[in-house]
Amino acid sequence: MNIAVISYSYTGNNDMLAEFVAKGLSAKHIKITAQRPVTMRTIIMDMLFARTPEVRPATDVITQYDLILFCGPVWMGHVASPIRAFLRYLKSNPQAYGFLSISGGADGENKTLHRELLKRTGKKPVILLDRHIKTLISKGSKPTRNDTSEYKISEAEANRLSEAAVKEINRLSKHLLNSATV
Ligand SMILES: Cc1cc2nc3c(=O)[nH]c(=O)nc-3n(C[C@H](O)[C@H](O)[C@H](O)COP(=O)(O)O)c2cc1C
């Protein structure tokens, strides 16, 4: 199965996760970059006004892959805006996709992610893994939004989180291959 890991990252966590996931799956890793500088202000404006920023590479770079694994942060309960153009592209294209995230989790679960992905792409993700930084910060304390947003995961943490994702995706891709050949 031809898999691409497409990542966007503002502070580096999700790019690092994506790197390990791609390595674990021997998949191509493609990083999304925004055409205009991303700041806290542009993030909030994108979220409030449902903007889709212009990004590189062009969305049709994913055409040749059977499974697209997006990796990116959650912002204000939503998938980070630079991934939106790719999600929209999937609406008229047949590929299976998944969404992996290392998000903060300071306010609990990001409950509407599945619904948002379904709405943006017109189909369910084959995998949705939202891992929280909150669980990486010392047990017993209650990290604030600031604590989680400032946290940079280590290579060891990214590697460990990627292993669970890779295992699940390997299991899934066998299933997807079987259903494609029936
Ligand atoms: C403006 C902003 C809003 C955020 N909103 C959420 C949120 O709603 N839920 C959540 O779990 N994490 C939230 N976070 C935390 C990020 O998802 C987290 O820091 C993530 O690991 C950043 O990923 P990156 O390093 O790949 O950019 C937010 C961070 C920022 C900067």
The ligand as an SDF file (V2000), in Angstrom:
LIG
                    3D

 31 33  0  0  0  0  0  0  0  0999 V2000
   -3.9440   28.8180   19.2470 C   0  0  0  0  0  0  0  0  0  0  0  0
   -3.8320   27.4160   19.7840 C   0  0  0  0  0  0  0  0  0  0  0  0
   -5.0030   26.7180   20.0770 C   0  0  0  0  0  0  0  0  0  0  0  0
   -4.9240   25.4120   20.5790 C   0  0  0  0  0  0  0  0  0  0  0  0
   -6.1020   24.7440   20.8140 N   0  0  0  0  0  0  0  0  0  0  0  0
   -6.0470   23.4640   21.2620 C   0  0  0  0  0  0  0  0  0  0  0  0
   -7.2490   22.7240   21.4460 C   0  0  0  0  0  0  0  0  0  0  0  0
   -8.3730   23.1730   21.2070 O   0  0  0  0  0  0  0  0  0  0  0  0
   -7.1520   21.4510   21.8990 N   0  0  0  0  0  0  0  0  0  0  0  0
   -5.9430   20.8810   22.1810 C   0  0  0  0  0  0  0  0  0  0  0  0
   -5.9280   19.7100   22.6010 O   0  0  0  0  0  0  0  0  0  0  0  0
   -4.7800   21.5500   21.9970 N   0  0  0  0  0  0  0  0  0  0  0  0
   -4.8000   22.8180   21.5440 C   0  0  0  0  0  0  0  0  0  0  0  0
   -3.6340   23.5170   21.3240 N   0  0  0  0  0  0  0  0  0  0  0  0
   -2.3340   22.8620   21.6290 C   0  0  0  0  0  0  0  0  0  0  0  0
   -1.6540   22.2810   20.3760 C   0  0  0  0  0  0  0  0  0  0  0  0
   -2.5080   21.3790   19.6970 O   0  0  0  0  0  0  0  0  0  0  0  0
   -0.3750   21.5540   20.7850 C   0  0  0  0  0  0  0  0  0  0  0  0
    0.5070   22.4590   21.3870 O   0  0  0  0  0  0  0  0  0  0  0  0
    0.3000   20.8450   19.6240 C   0  0  0  0  0  0  0  0  0  0  0  0
    1.1780   19.8560   20.1090 O   0  0  0  0  0  0  0  0  0  0  0  0
    1.0760   21.7810   18.7250 C   0  0  0  0  0  0  0  0  0  0  0  0
    1.5140   21.0360   17.6320 O   0  0  0  0  0  0  0  0  0  0  0  0
    2.6930   21.5100   16.6850 P   0  0  0  0  0  0  0  0  0  0  0  0
    3.9280   21.5790   17.5430 O   0  0  0  0  0  0  0  0  0  0  0  0
    2.7900   20.4310   15.6680 O   0  0  0  0  0  0  0  0  0  0  0  0
    2.3420   22.8340   16.1140 O   0  0  0  0  0  0  0  0  0  0  0  0
   -3.6610   24.8120   20.8170 C   0  0  0  0  0  0  0  0  0  0  0  0
   -2.4900   25.5280   20.5220 C   0  0  0  0  0  0  0  0  0  0  0  0
   -2.5700   26.8090   20.0120 C   0  0  0  0  0  0  0  0  0  0  0  0
   -1.2960   27.5480   19.6970 C   0  0  0  0  0  0  0  0  0  0  0  0
  1  2  1  0
  2  3  1  0
  2 30  2  0
  3  4  2  0
  4  5  1  0
  4 28  1  0
  5  6  2  0
  6  7  1  0
  6 13  1  0
  7  8  2  0
  7  9  1  0
  9 10  1  0
 10 11  2  0
 10 12  1  0
 12 13  2  0
 13 14  1  0
 14 15  1  0
 14 28  1  0
 15 16  1  0
 16 17  1  0
 16 18  1  0
 18 19  1  0
 18 20  1  0
 20 21  1  0
 20 22  1  0
 22 23  1  0
 23 24  1  0
 24 25  2  0
 24 26  1  0
 24 27  1  0
 28 29  2  0
 29 30  1  0
 30 31  1  0
M  END
$$$$
